[in-house]
């Protein structure tokens, strides 16, 4: 279990991988480097000029939420499909890291966070001398869009950490309605969610390809759902893999807050768009949260960040 009162952390060593981007379909090399306290999570594109390369993993940098979360800096440089890596960083308790990649999209790997969790375990995680920043929810915030609901509430007296209740509802009978609740003061991300893979529907593949999406998708990196059966030969990793993956996506999107959040989350039919809307609504209400363990986040210029390559 992750203890919210612990010191800030980073990686002990650099770690790297290569993989295909889910939507762009091109091979990308990715590396994760240790970083100093108060750096947060930063992405650096190696295939663009250095002055344009840094993209902060922040909720207010989200520019696209269709079938994945994309962040963009002021120069227009984007990093797509960040949510599975962000979920792994949250789940493994990594506060500070610089992620380099030589393309516009984080590789999809097997469609889950498990490969990234494995990488972080191989790299090792070390404590830094600065206290971890913690956001505590003090007033309920809710957003709605159509049939989707995203809500965060303060913890009840005696509760600590984060909990997440979630419900999904699909007309496809192989998924249907699934509900789950995760209390991360009692379980871990690795135990419950890390292996759950992204999923899509067989009948939507052609349309997505025409829109330039899912060009790198395959049975190797996604669960493909037909009308009558799961197309993947190995089947599902969990009976409720679909709701588990949606919870994984929520955690990855929520870590774009830049803090570990203490509160009770509820999601009904969530998606990347409403996940981001919830964070924007939370930070728009200065009475809805307090941040403990100062100092406040530091926002770096290009010159203040090492030139990782």
N, C-alpha and C positions, 0 to 999 in steps of 0.2 A: 504494500500500500504506500501511496505517496503522502508524505507528511507536509502539510501546507506551511508549517512553521520553519521548514528547513532552509538552509542557505541556498542561494542561486547555484545552478549547476551548468556544466558544459561537457563536451566530449573530452576524453583523455587523449584521443588520437584521431587523426583524419581517417575517414572511411569513404569508399566510393563504389559505384556500380554503373552498369549500362543497361538500357532497356528501351522499349518502344513507347512513344507517346500514344495514348489512347486515341486522341482525336486527330492529331497531325500525321501519325503513322511513321514518323521518322525516328531513327535511333538517336538517343541522347545519352551523354555521359554526365553523371552527377557525382559530386563529392560533397561531403559534409565536414566542415572544419571546426575545431574549438574556437571559442570567442570569449572575450572578456566580459565581466559582469556588466549588466545594464545594456548590453548590445541588443538583446532580444533575438528574434529570428530574422535574418536577412538573406535574400536571394541575390546572387550576382550572375548575370548573363555574360558568358565569355565570348559570345559571338556578336556582340555589339560594342561600340566605342566605350571606353572605360567611364567616361563622364556620364553615360546614359545607363550604366550597367546595374546599379543597385536598386532593388525593389524591396521595400519593407513589407513583412508579413503582417499587415494591419487590416482591420475590418473596413476602414475608410479608403483603402486602396483597391477594394474589390470593384471590378469594372464589368464582369460577366459572371452569370450564375446559371447559365443554361447547360445542363448535363455536366457540371463541374464548376469549381471556383477559380476564377482568374483574377490576379492582382496586377496593377499597373502603376508605374511611377509617373512623375511629372513630365518626363521626356517621351512618354508613350511606350516605354519598354514593358512587356508583359511576361508573366509567368503563369502558365495555365495548369489546372488540375493539381492544385497544391494540397487538397484536403486530406489525402491518405497519408502523406508525409507529415503534415501538421498534426494529425491525430496520433501518429507514432511518437512524435516529439513530445506531445502532451502526455501520452500514456507512459512514456519512459522518464518523465520528469525533467526534460531538457529545457532549460530556460534560455540559453544563449548558444547560437550556432550561426555560421555563415555557410550557405548552401550554394555551390557553384554548379552551373550547368551550361552546356554548349548548344542549347536549343531553347525553344519557347515553351516547353512543356515538361513537367516532372514525369519521368517514365512510369508507366502503369504497373510494371512488374506483374504479379499474378492477380491484380485487381483488388488486393487487400492491403492492410498495413503490415502484415507479418514480415515481408522481406525487409522493410525499413526498421522494424523492431529488432530483427536479427542483426542488421548492420550496426545499430546503436549499441546493442549488447557486445558486439565484437570490438567496437571502438572503445567501450568503457565510458562511464560517466563519473565525473569528479565534482566535488563541491568547490565553490569559490568563497571568497571572504565576505561578500556582500549578502545581506538578508534578501530572501525572496519577496518580491512584491506580490500582494494578494488583494484581489478585489472581492469585497463582501457586499452582497446585495442587501439593501436596507428597505426597499419598497418594490412591490410587484410591478412588473412591466409585461404587457401582452401586445402582440400584433396578430392580425388576422388578414388572410388573403384568400378569398373564395372559401373553400372548405378546409383550408390549412390554418393551424393555430400554433403559435410559438409563445411560450410564457416562461418567465423566470420569477421566482419568489424567494424571499429571505428564508434561510434555514430556521427551523423551529428551535426552541430553546433546547440546548444540549446536543444539537446536530452539528456536525462539522463536515467540511469538504463539499463535494458536489454529488448530487443525485440526478438521474435523468429518467423520466418516464416517457414512453413513446408509443404511438399507435400508427400503423400504416394500413391502408385499405385499397386494394386493387381489385378490379373486376375479374382479372384472370384467376381462375379457380385454383391454380397451383400456388398462388400467394394468398389471395383473399385478405382477410383482416387479421393482423398480428399485433400483439401488444407485449411490452416488456418494461421492466423497471430495473435500473442499475444504480446501486449505491456504491460509489467508489471509495467510501470509507471502509467498506467491507470486502470488496473485490478489486481486481486490477483489470486494466484495459487489456493486457496480454492474455489473461485468463478468459475473458468474456467476449471480446470484440475483434481483436487484431486479425484473426484469420478469416473473417467474414468478407466475401468478395462482392464487388460491384456487379450489377445485373442489368440486363436489358431484354427487350422482347423481339423475337424473331421477325415479326411482321413490321417492325419499325426500322430494321437495319437498312433497307434500300433507301428509305426517305432520309435517314441520317447521312448516308453516304452522299446523297445529292446535295445536302447542305454543307458538305465538307467536314462532317463530324464522324467520330468512331471509325476513322480510316485505319487505325491500328488495332481495332478490337478483334478478338478471336476467342475461341473456346479456351485458350491458354490464359486469358486475362479477364474473363468475365463469365458470369453465369448467364446463359442465354435461355430464355423461357419461351417455349412454344405454346400452342393452344392446349396440347394434350400431355406434353412431357418436357422435362428439362433436357436440353440437347447435349449438355456435357456428359461424357461417358461415365465419369466418376460420380455424377450426381452432386448433391449438396454436402457441404461440410457440417452443417447443422440443420436440423428440421426447420428452424426459424432463422436461417441465414439472412433472409431478406431484411427483417426488422433489425437484426444485429448490424448489418452493413449501413442501414440508414442512421442508426445511432452512432456508428463510427464516423460517418460524414458529418453529423451534427457536432461531434467533439472536435473534428478537424477545423470546421468553420468557426466554432466558438473560440478556438485558441488564437484566432486572429484578433481577439481582444487585446492581446499583448500582456495579459495577466492570467494567472490561474484564478478561476472564479469559484467562490464559495456561494452556493445557492441551490435551489431546487428547480430543475428545468422540466417542462412538460411540452411535448411536441405531438401534434396530431397532423398526419399527412405532411411531414416536413419536406423541405427541399432547400437547395443552396440559397435561393433568393430570400425566403422567409427567415432562414437562419441568420443571414446578414442583416435583414431588416430588424430583427430582435436586438442585435448588438447596437445598431444605429439608434434605436429607440432607447436602449439602456443608457448609452453615453450622452444622449440628448437631455436626459433628466438628471441633473446634478444632485438631486435628492434621493436617487434610487440606489446609490452605491457609495461606499467609501473605500479608499485604497490605504492599506496598512503596509508597514515596512517600506518607508521611504528610502531613497529619493525617488522622485518621479522619473518616468522613462526618459532616456536621453536619445535625441534624434540626431543621427550622425550625418555630416556632410561626406562627400566622397573622400576628401583628404583625411578624414578622421578614421576611416576604416581600412585595415590592411588590404593590400592588393592581392587577394587570393587568386590563384591560377591553377 
